[in-house]
């Protein structure tokens, strides 16, 4: 086994013969091994997103990050199974066209766990890197889809108007880049603000200001800053004081993925509902899903929820959320989320399609559009995803009556053009097509 560190995205290379399962058996190469851990295996806030340390930190996010709980409640939604463990051997192909078995492909592409549900039945489930069915995993930006789902409740209640400016609900946003946009622009990542998301430039505003305020990124000394010492302390300061409009672009005219949009949604939800975001999620969604385990969400430097990417849950509970969305907001005879709001996720306009097509960053990826903080593959069959960096996905296919969830610890953050991400998504789509037959 050879270990090569590549700065922000450390990479683990397992040079072994035999199947991809060998890599699974060598998982983590000793991250956090020993009492106390050997220095070279120590996970920290600085390296928690680096591979292979992320195999441990993504399933123990409460260690490097600060978190608040989202308790489960009520009767558990049973998932009988796995009833088709043989799906492990289902023949698929990776991004390069290489034929592989389903489980081996996920193992080879840094998956931590994967579940496949059809109807109410758990067909297949497998875990890697010491992850398991009862451990929570960091969602990263899958959290955005949860936030947009929650916003739908306030829209249905007439408390939020999608054509209004976020500043109508958050006066602190007046004068910011979010004043001239609509809530719908924010939902579609079409806000045209002068702030760009990058995971590789450590001298960027994203790395220097946004990530430390959000407390999801490390900067020397940032964690020790006190509120009275910083103009930008938590993420809300960043949204109100830092982000300005891009004078070269108009809202709605482009798709530019920007995590700050989801933070604005979370702020609206908390301000309009009068509840902390995590309490709103618990009361209106998590307590009604039949979740088996508590969830938790990372918080920013001011201990406010990191709405854009802080959610953590078990794989099965993420699937239960996906099943509720697949079933148009309903579970157990109760309409948890308004059906019209869930259906709107796959109502795709020509403008949304053209905005996605014009973004060359995603030209090699299969997305048709981005809408309401969901990534849409094929709206005609209700095929769409919640996606998080480093390979987190809730895949929904309404035609196949199927939900798949996989958590990962990919070395590279961005999903765009990443073969590890593309391979797993391609395999899931091939399996869903098979399950439709």
Number of C-alpha atoms within 10 A of each C-alpha: 10 10 13 10 13 12 11 19 18 20 19 22 13 16 11 11 8 8 12 18 16 16 24 20 12 13 21 21 19 16 20 19 14 11 6 8 13 12 11 10 16 16 22 17 17 14 20 25 28 26 26 28 25 24 29 25 26 25 25 18 23 18 15 18 20 20 21 18 15 23 18 21 17 12 12 15 16 14 15 11 14 17 13 13 14 12 17 16 13 16 16 22 17 23 17 9 10 10 12 18 17 22 26 21 26 30 25 19 21 26 29 29 27 24 22 24 26 19 15 16 16 23 21 20 25 20 20 23 22 15 23 17 15 13 16 25 29 29 32 26 24 27 24 30 26 22 23 22 24 21 25 22 19 16 14 15 10 10 14 21 17 16 11 16 21 27 22 16 17 17 11 16 22 16 15 18 24 28 22 20 22 22 26 20 26 28 24 26 25 27 31 28 25 14 20 15 16 15 16 15 12 12 10 15 15 20 20 17 20 25 20 23 28 29 27 24 22 20 16 9 8 18 15 8 13 11 12 8 8 11 11 21 24 24 29 22 18 18 22 22 17 17 19 17 20 14 10 8 14 15 21 20 15 22 25 22 17 20 20 26 24 26 23 25 23 26 22 22 26 17 14 15 14 11 13 15 24 24 17 17 21 20 15 14 21 25 18 24 28 20 26 20 19 18 24 24 28 28 25 24 26 16 15 23 26 29 32 27 27 27 29 29 23 25 27 28 26 26 28 25 22 26 28 21 22 24 18 20 21 19 19 11 6 10 14 21 22 17 16 12 19 21 16 13 22 23 15 17 11 9 14 21 17 15 20 20 17 14 13 10 12 14 13 11 16 14 17 19 26 26 27 26 26 22 22 25 22 16 17 11 14 20 22 25 26 23 23 24 24 28 30 27 25 25 28 30 25 23 15 19 19 27 30 30 25 28 28 30 28 29 26 23 20 16 19 16 14 18 15 23 28 21 21 27 23 17 23 22 18 16 20 24 14 11 13 13 6
